[in-house]
Amino acid sequence: MLAGGSRGYDYRVDLRAVYQFYCRNHPRPTEEQYPLWRGLPAGSELTKDELRSRVQECTGVDSVPEDRTDAQRRNLANILSVTELPERTLVSHLSFATFTFRDIVAERLDGRNPFSNRGVRYTGSSDDRALNRGVQRFDADPSAVRDLSYDSDLTGRVPIPVLTLHAADDPTAFVEHEAAYRASLEGGGSARNLVQTFTRESEHSALSDSEYAAAMGSLSAWVEDGRKPTPAGVAASCAAYDRAYGTGCFFDPGYVPGDYASRVYARPGGLQWPALTAEQAERWERWGNVGIEP
């Protein structure tokens, strides 16, 4: 996770809170109520198919637009506008904010909460005032934040060459994660070891084989010969690989992603990178007993 665990889940935290404000069915009023940061309460037997059914009930996301009710259209429009999530991965992101959150909290953090939306002002809805007044708020347990951060945040100290390849319209790990990664390496003094490339594609992990080959070839040359590539150079090399793979080259050498906070609501103190400094990580390591449960 390029933004690290203590910040990289924030947009799914926001989705969980905003979704419940509009839909009121996860949990339903007739079900056990629990803080949303838990993901699910202990003993819940909710399945991914049942979760999808609830999202469909509220938003009509699996229906063609003309078959959605007025209420579904309003709910979907508000949720997507506030969270800036793609419609096609709404259910997937909510699944992360349900089942992955349950695993993190119940199985890794002994029931402690590492997530917060305190101080976040949500915007983009049909009534921001009502949303911010009515959305569920919660505060993180500092010890849970510490343990999740220790095991999943980046210190920005990377001693080896790194070349990244990311679709500009990635619907799962937003391209703005790359801005967080660069800021972390800049803060950790390792930016010289980073080259980032971007493509005009819209998938998360199924990009063109020709592009993967071009990226790996450029990285290999950097490691073996010390020739640091440029985004333009990686893009130019793709044509030769495409003659073998024939899957196309869609590099955009001039693309620069926006800051992480341009896509994800920043928490208080959440604009500085890296989220975890090397000095703090070393200090916690000396303490012992820091980190998530195995």
C-alpha positions in Angstrom: 0.0 0.0 0.0 1.8 3.1 -1.3 0.2 5.5 1.2 0.8 3.1 4.1 -1.8 1.5 6.4 -2.4 4.4 8.7 -3.6 6.7 5.9 -4.1 4.4 2.9 -7.5 3.2 4.2 -8.9 6.6 4.9 -11.0 6.8 1.8 -12.6 3.5 2.7 -13.2 4.8 6.2 -15.0 7.8 4.6 -17.0 5.5 2.3 -18.2 3.4 5.2 -19.4 6.4 7.1 -21.0 8.2 4.1 -22.6 5.0 2.8 -24.3 4.4 6.2 -25.6 8.0 6.4 -27.4 7.6 3.1 -28.3 3.9 3.1 -28.9 3.0 6.7 -28.7 -0.7 5.9 -25.1 -1.7 6.9 -26.2 -2.3 9.6 -30.0 -2.2 9.3 -31.9 -0.5 12.1 -33.2 -3.9 13.2 -29.7 -5.4 13.4 -27.0 -5.1 16.1 -25.6 -1.6 16.1 -21.8 -1.3 16.2 -19.2 1.4 15.4 -18.5 1.3 11.7 -14.7 1.2 12.1 -15.2 -2.4 13.3 -16.2 -3.5 9.8 -18.6 -6.1 11.2 -19.5 -7.2 14.7 -18.3 -10.4 16.2 -20.3 -13.4 15.0 -21.7 -11.7 11.9 -22.4 -14.1 9.0 -22.8 -11.4 6.4 -21.4 -12.5 3.0 -20.0 -10.5 0.1 -23.0 -11.4 -2.0 -25.3 -10.2 0.8 -23.3 -6.9 1.0 -23.7 -6.4 -2.7 -27.4 -7.0 -2.4 -27.6 -4.2 0.2 -25.7 -1.8 -2.0 -28.0 -2.6 -4.9 -31.0 -2.1 -2.7 -29.8 1.4 -1.7 -28.2 2.6 -4.9 -29.2 0.4 -7.8 -25.5 0.2 -8.7 -26.0 -3.1 -10.6 -29.0 -1.7 -12.6 -28.8 0.3 -15.7 -29.4 4.0 -14.8 -32.9 4.2 -16.2 -34.1 1.3 -14.0 -33.0 2.9 -10.8 -35.5 4.6 -8.5 -35.2 8.3 -7.8 -34.0 7.5 -4.3 -31.4 5.1 -5.6 -30.1 7.7 -8.1 -29.9 10.3 -5.3 -28.1 8.0 -2.9 -25.6 6.8 -5.5 -24.9 10.3 -6.8 -24.2 11.6 -3.3 -22.0 8.7 -2.2 -19.9 8.9 -5.4 -19.6 12.7 -5.4 -18.5 12.8 -1.7 -16.1 9.9 -1.8 -14.9 10.4 -5.5 -15.0 6.6 -5.9 -15.7 5.1 -9.3 -19.2 3.5 -9.6 -17.8 0.3 -11.0 -15.7 -0.4 -7.8 -18.1 0.9 -5.2 -19.0 -2.5 -3.9 -15.4 -3.6 -3.9 -14.3 -0.7 -1.8 -17.2 -1.2 0.6 -16.2 -4.8 0.9 -12.7 -3.7 2.0 -14.3 -1.4 4.5 -16.3 -4.3 5.8 -14.3 -7.5 5.8 -10.8 -6.2 5.7 -11.6 -3.8 8.5 -13.0 -6.7 10.6 -9.8 -8.6 10.0 -7.6 -5.6 10.9 -9.5 -4.7 14.1 -10.6 -8.1 15.4 -7.7 -10.3 14.3 -4.8 -7.9 14.3 -5.5 -5.2 16.8 -7.4 -7.0 19.5 -10.5 -4.9 19.0 -8.8 -1.5 19.0 -9.7 1.2 16.5 -6.9 2.5 14.2 -9.3 4.7 12.1 -10.7 8.2 12.6 -12.8 10.7 10.6 -12.8 13.3 13.3 -12.2 16.7 11.8 -13.1 15.7 8.3 -15.6 17.9 6.5 -17.3 16.0 3.7 -18.2 18.0 0.6 -19.9 17.4 -2.7 -23.3 16.2 -1.5 -26.7 17.7 -2.1 -26.7 18.9 1.5 -23.2 19.0 3.0 -24.4 20.5 6.3 -26.8 17.6 6.9 -24.2 15.1 6.0 -21.6 16.4 8.3 -24.1 16.9 11.1 -25.4 13.3 10.8 -22.5 11.1 9.7 -21.1 8.8 12.3 -17.8 10.1 13.8 -15.1 8.1 15.6 -11.7 8.6 17.1 -8.7 6.3 16.7 -7.0 4.6 19.6 -3.4 5.9 19.6 -2.0 2.5 20.4 -3.8 1.0 17.4 -2.6 3.7 15.1 0.9 3.1 16.4 0.8 -0.7 15.8 -0.8 -0.4 12.3 1.7 2.3 11.4 4.7 0.3 12.6 3.8 -2.7 10.4 2.4 -0.9 7.3 3.6 2.7 6.9 6.6 3.6 4.8 9.6 5.4 6.2 10.7 6.6 2.8 14.2 5.1 3.2 14.6 2.9 0.1 18.2 2.0 -0.8 17.5 0.3 -4.1 16.2 1.4 -7.5 12.4 1.4 -7.7 10.4 1.8 -10.9 6.6 2.0 -10.6 3.9 1.5 -13.3 0.4 2.8 -12.6 -2.7 3.4 -14.6 -3.9 7.0 -14.3 -7.5 5.8 -14.0 -6.9 2.9 -11.6 -10.3 2.4 -9.9 -8.9 0.5 -6.9 -5.6 2.1 -5.8 -6.0 5.7 -7.0 -3.1 7.1 -8.9 -2.8 9.7 -6.2 -1.2 7.0 -4.0 1.9 7.5 -6.2 2.1 11.1 -5.1 2.0 9.9 -1.5 4.8 7.4 -2.3 7.0 10.0 -3.9 6.4 12.4 -1.0 7.4 9.6 1.4 10.7 8.9 -0.4 11.4 12.6 -0.7 10.9 13.0 3.1 13.0 9.9 3.7 15.8 11.1 1.4 15.4 8.4 -1.2 13.7 10.2 -4.1 16.8 9.7 -6.3 16.0 6.0 -6.3 12.5 6.4 -7.7 11.2 6.6 -11.3 7.4 6.6 -11.7 5.6 5.8 -15.0 1.9 6.2 -15.8 -0.4 4.9 -18.5 -3.6 5.9 -20.0 -5.4 2.8 -18.8 -8.2 2.2 -16.3 -7.4 -1.1 -14.6 -5.8 -1.9 -11.3 -3.5 -4.9 -12.0 -4.1 -6.0 -15.6 -2.1 -3.5 -17.7 -0.5 -4.2 -21.0 2.1 -7.0 -21.1 4.2 -4.8 -23.4 4.3 -2.1 -20.7 5.3 -4.6 -18.0 8.1 -5.8 -20.1 9.3 -2.3 -20.9 9.3 -1.4 -17.2 11.1 -4.5 -16.2 13.7 -4.1 -18.9 14.4 -0.5 -17.9 14.6 -1.4 -14.2 17.0 -4.3 -15.0 19.3 -2.0 -17.0 19.2 0.5 -14.1 20.2 -2.1 -11.6 22.9 -3.8 -13.7 24.4 -0.8 -15.5 23.5 2.2 -13.4 21.6 3.8 -16.2 18.6 5.5 -14.4 15.7 5.6 -16.8 13.3 8.4 -17.5 9.5 8.1 -18.0 10.0 9.1 -21.6 12.8 6.5 -22.1 10.6 3.7 -20.7 7.8 4.8 -23.0 10.0 4.8 -26.0 11.3 1.3 -25.2 7.8 -0.1 -25.2 7.5 -0.4 -29.0 10.2 -3.0 -29.3 8.5 -5.2 -26.6 5.1 -4.7 -28.2 6.4 -6.4 -31.4 6.7 -9.5 -29.2 3.6 -9.1 -27.0 1.2 -7.1 -29.2 -0.8 -5.7 -26.3 -0.2 -2.0 -26.9 1.8 0.8 -25.3 -0.2 3.5 -23.5 2.5 5.3 -21.5 1.9 9.0 -20.7 5.4 10.3 -19.9 4.2 13.8 -19.0 1.5 12.7 -16.5 1.8 13.9 -12.9 -0.7 12.7 -10.3 -2.3 15.2 -7.9 -1.4 15.2 -4.2 -2.9 12.4 -2.1 -5.0 15.0 -0.2 -6.5 16.1 -3.5 -8.4 12.8 -3.7 -8.6 11.7 0.0 -9.8 13.8 2.9 -6.8 14.6 5.0 -6.9 14.0 8.7 -5.4 16.6 11.1 -1.7 16.3 10.8 -2.0 14.1 7.8 -0.2 16.3 5.2 3.4 15.5 6.1 5.2 12.5 4.6 6.4 10.0 5.4 3.7 9.0 7.8 6.3 7.1 9.8 9.8 8.4 10.1 12.7 6.1 10.2 13.7 7.5 13.6 10.2 6.8 15.0 10.2 3.3 13.6 13.6 2.6 15.3 12.3 4.0 18.6 9.3 1.8 18.5 11.4 -1.2 17.6 13.5 -0.6 20.7 10.3 -0.6 22.8 9.4 -4.1 21.7 5.8 -5.4 21.6 4.8 -2.9 18.9 3.0 -3.9 15.7 -0.1 -5.9 14.7 -0.6 -9.4 15.9 0.7 -12.1 13.4 
